[in-house]
Amino acid sequence: MYGTVALLRVRPGCEAALLDEVRAEDLEAHMPGYIAQYVFRADAERNQYWLVVLFENRETYHANAASPEQHARYLRLRALLTAEPEWHDGEVIYHT
């Protein structure tokens, strides 16, 4: 598996819209290679979220990242944030 962990800093009042957006992405789970996504809210900073998205492999992850559909999803997400997300891509080396 391959994916990303992203730090998101959400604009005040946009938390519900963030959840709506990530739920909409789940409805688009027909993305080739898509496995799952998780969203965590930090205890220390309530406007800080961690997004985890998993794909079958590096190739399907990068193909999705390069698609016009993903770019449109990114622009909707970015409008809810105070800053650019911090992306940390990598291979999953262990899971249960």
C-alpha positions in Angstrom: 0.0 0.0 0.0 1.0 3.6 -0.6 -0.5 6.9 0.5 -0.2 10.2 2.3 -0.5 11.7 5.7 -1.4 15.4 5.5 -1.5 18.0 8.2 -4.5 20.3 7.6 -5.2 23.6 9.4 -8.9 24.3 9.0 -10.4 27.8 8.9 -12.6 28.5 11.9 -16.2 27.6 11.2 -15.2 25.2 8.3 -15.0 22.0 10.3 -18.4 20.7 9.1 -17.5 21.6 5.5 -14.3 19.6 5.9 -16.2 16.5 6.9 -18.7 17.0 4.1 -15.8 17.2 1.6 -14.1 14.0 2.9 -17.4 12.2 3.0 -18.0 13.2 -0.7 -14.6 11.7 -1.5 -15.7 8.4 0.0 -18.7 8.5 -2.3 -16.1 8.7 -5.1 -14.4 5.6 -3.9 -14.4 4.3 -7.5 -11.0 5.9 -7.9 -8.7 3.1 -9.2 -6.6 1.7 -6.4 -8.3 3.7 -3.6 -8.5 1.8 -0.3 -9.5 4.2 2.5 -9.1 7.5 4.2 -9.0 8.6 7.9 -9.4 12.0 9.4 -8.0 12.7 12.9 -8.6 15.9 14.9 -5.7 17.0 17.1 -6.5 17.3 20.9 -4.0 20.1 21.4 -5.2 22.3 18.5 -8.8 21.8 17.6 -8.4 23.4 14.1 -5.6 21.0 13.2 -6.5 17.8 11.4 -4.5 14.8 10.0 -5.8 13.2 6.8 -4.6 9.7 5.9 -5.4 8.4 2.4 -4.4 4.9 1.2 -4.1 3.4 -2.2 -3.1 -0.1 -3.4 0.3 1.1 -4.6 2.4 4.0 -5.6 1.3 3.9 -9.2 -2.4 4.2 -8.5 -1.7 6.9 -5.9 0.2 9.0 -8.3 -2.2 8.4 -11.1 -5.0 9.7 -8.9 -2.9 12.7 -7.8 -2.3 13.7 -11.4 -6.0 13.5 -12.4 -8.1 16.5 -13.1 -10.8 15.1 -10.7 -8.3 15.0 -7.8 -7.2 18.6 -8.6 -10.8 19.7 -8.4 -11.2 17.9 -5.0 -8.0 19.5 -3.8 -9.2 23.0 -4.7 -12.4 22.4 -2.7 -10.4 21.2 0.2 -7.9 24.0 0.0 -10.6 26.6 0.2 -11.4 25.3 3.8 -7.8 25.7 5.0 -5.7 28.5 6.5 -2.5 27.3 4.8 -1.3 24.7 2.3 -1.5 21.2 3.6 1.7 19.5 4.6 1.9 16.3 2.6 3.9 13.3 3.7 3.8 10.6 1.1 5.1 7.1 1.6 4.8 3.3 1.5 2.9 1.5 4.2 5.4 -1.0 5.6 3.1 -2.5 8.3 -0.6 -2.7 9.1 -2.9 -5.1 10.9 
